[in-house]
Amino acid sequence: MKKFNLPIDDCLQELKDALNAGNDIVLTAEPGAGKSTVVPLALKDEPFLGKKKILMLQPRRVAAVAVARRMADLDSSEPGSVIGHSVRFSSNVTKNTVVEVLTEGILTSRIQKDPFLEDVGLVIFDEFHERSIHADLGLALCREIQREIRADLRIMVMSATMETDKLKSFLKNPKEIVGKGFLYPVQIEYQKTSGGRNFIQELGTEIASIVNNSEQNEKYLVFLPGVGEIMGVSDCLAEKLRTKHEIAHLYGAMRIEDQQRLLKGGTVPQIILATNVAETSLTIDGITTVIDSGYCRRSEYDEENGLEKLVLGRISKASAKQRAGRAGRVKAGRCIRLWSKSEHDYLSEEEVGEIFRTDLSTTALELAAWGCRNLHEFGWFENPGKERINKAVELLKMLRAVDEQGGITEVGRKMARLPAEARIARMLLWGAENGVLEQVAPAAAILSEKDFVSETEKDPDLEYRLELVAGRRGGRSYHFERIKKSAEQFESIIGKSKLRPDSNLPCDAKQPTEARGAKIAEALRKALLVAFPDRVCMRRSEGGEYTSCAGRGFTMSNEGPLKSARYILALKADSALRAASGSGKIFLASKIEAEWLKEGLGLPCKFAREVYFNDKNKKVSAKERIWYGKLLIENNESAINSNDAEEAANVFFPAIMNDLKGAFNLNSEENQDFCSRVRLLTKTFGDGEFEQIDEKWFEKQLETVLGGCFSFKDLQQYTLEQLYFMGPARHLRERFDRLVPERFEVPSGSKIKIAYGDDLEPVLAVKLQEMFGQNETPTICEGRVRLKVHLLSPAKRPVQITSDLASFWKNGYKQIVGELRGRYPKHPWPDDPQNAVPTAKTKNRIAKEQSNH
């Protein structure tokens, strides 16, 4: 058996025996033992494979390419012949390839095309401790294939640091094999930083101090949380280093060629500032010291608003061990951890599976394409939970990738064929179907990457970034080759997949250039809306404050062309800032139009007609409202129509009862007088015959008239008197007028209006002379109620008030007649008023009329 002079050599025979006996394998061995490069080479010719190939999964493309090339070197074969790699947008395999190293997402795509993995004998999941969502899904799918169809398929899971009990209970006849020993020992040192506010500056200062006080020819690998920290620390080191070290960078977004060049090492000592892309499976030539910041950035999914957020956090003990292992590859090394031993004791043992903290929609789409209708019944390695599964399926329904029963749609099948996240796939598909793929593909590539525009530039518009990539803005130093290449590859894959129609342009080629450009820009924005229907936000202030369709508050820079946009899509945002500022932060956005929402490009709008009482206008009105999620995007007044009658009555009735005076104009003289007449009747005769006018009476009358009334003005076309004698009460009208007449005919023949008033003492205000000959006090209510007589002068001024007219003629008249004769000499003032002729005329007028006769 070939020896590779690595610690893993001691386990190879045991591995072969177990696999040939039909076992699955759980292999743990220290970093640097040779798992990734030696195990596949040692197994590639074993009988259990039956001329089938080995697939080995790596969590990162830089590691996948590096491991494949290293194995090819060890095998003395050309890269891509016996050993090859497949990563996103890059493949180096042939029909003779026996060992294929691929990134984890490629496996699920492979299973969609080859559901039984017909040409595969062994699938190796390397660095499984990282627990990426693709690794979990790939493992579950392979186990399902093995259980249902391919009992001969072998599965091996490898890592230096992983919890093995769950794996052993999940796999078929698993055999746990433990490798021993580092290639070289690594000394662990703890060196706590001060933990001040300027995190990057302090890291740079501490790292510079370590390098300045160490041997000049040491080569360092420094683990930092992200690219921002790499750039900041790099600037700091450039100022503070007293050595001749070259400062280099290593992170996932770099070109593969640049990454591979760095792995080969340089001619001068280096300080390589890296993200956790360098944590596993990579051997960087010459590394003797690892400096570990102890931090990383993880993508986490905000369940509340459906947004991904990058969270800075402590690494686990497992990650710390992996990082330390990078130092023991070429000779004894050391690892300097920038935290204390006591802090280390409190680190979590291992990483939380990505499946518990990221968006599951792409995973759900892959399973739906695979034929799984019920994700709750799928054989997960670790079930992500009912709520998270349901939210993923809901997003796929939004994207129209699955139907209401969870079955994949034609749109979903096309999306699943694209090597992109679910939203990006939907966007690309819409662009292809609507003739704007050339414009949508770069946007999709930008959205698939970390934003290359710094927040300090304060322009969140996606189209600004598209102009940078297209070279329409000068004076920039960004390198856009990766984005351009991704866009080209998106277009190529869609073309090969025959997802693009022959012709379906969004505008007439004969249109002026400006008009065509506007049409294409509109189509691009619509493609974004189709892919991000739940990210619609509406401006709520001129200061860049927005509300999302989920009801969350966000802020966005008020610079650039989006400052005038009422509606935007929050393409990249961080909701984590809400706890500190009350709002999240939008970093990348695109303008959209409300009309597109109403056209149904995004989520279904809710159209509501609300009938309500307009207190200002005192009438029932209607509002035509359109809701997009929790955003009210249209709110128009509308006239009440016949279809609203029942709802209008339900709304109008309580408004009337809350304001009876206003509704029926009860303060008008006519209505007040009628109410007084009714009150007098009910007091005099009781309410057996005549009803009181109270709330109960109003409720009953409204049953009759409410159907045709929608405003107080409509109600006020009826007087209370008209309402009172509607229906069954109409036969009481004559008796009512007789008992409480509106007017009383006095001896002169004049019909004088009775003032009933609120005090239930009706008043007859009449000129004294018109009452001559009236010896008894006038009465109403069949003689039960006397009228209070206000006797007036010819000038209609009160001269006497009496409820006993006979007594007045006998006594009171004599006391005032002299004064009246002196003040009103033209009018008759007889000595015997009880027998005098009643009149409202002057003496001259009476004489003249008599002479004419």
Secondary structure, 3 states (H helix, E strand, C coil): CCCCCCHHHHHHHHHHHHHHCCCEEEEECCCCCCHHHHHHHHHCCCHHHCCCEEEEEECCHHHHHHHHHHHHHHHCCCCCCCEEEEECCEEECCCCCCEEEEEHHHHHHHHHHCCCCCCEEEEEECCHHHCCHHHHHHHHHHHHHHHHCCCCCEEEEEECCCCCHHHHHHCCCEEEEECCCCCCCEEEEECCCCCCCCHHHHHHHHHHHHHHCCCCCCCEEEECCCHHHHHHHHHHHHHHCCCCCEEEEECCCCCHHHHHHHHCCCCCCEEEEECHHHCCCCCCCCCCEEEECCEEEEEEEECCCCEEEEEEEECCHHHHHHHHHHHCCCCCEEEEECCCHHHHHCCCCCCCCHHHCCCCHHHHHHHHHHCCCCHHHCCCCCCCCHHHHHHHHHHHHHCCCECCCCCECHHHHHHHCCCCCHHHHHHHHHHHHCCCHHHHHHHHHHHCCCCCCCHHHCCCEHHHHHHHHHCCCCCCCCCCHHHHHHHHHHHHHHHHCCCCCCCCCCCCCCCCHHHHHHHHHHHHHHHHHHHCHHHEEEECCCCCEEEECCCCEEEECCCCHHHHCCEEEEEEEEHHHHHHHCCEEEEEEEEECHHHHHCCCCCCCEEEEEEEEECCCCEEEEEEEEEECCEEEEEEEECCCHHHHHHHHHHHHHHHHHCHHHHHCCCCHHHHHHHHHHHHHHHHHCCCCCCCCCHHHHHHHHHHHHHHCCEHHHHCCCCHHHHHCCHHHHHHHHHHHHHCCCEEECCCCCEEEEECCCCCCCEEEEEHHHHCCCCCCCEECCCCEECEEEEECCCCCEEEEECCHHHHHHHHHHHHHHHHHHHCCCCCCCCCHHHCCCCCCCHHHHHHHHHHC
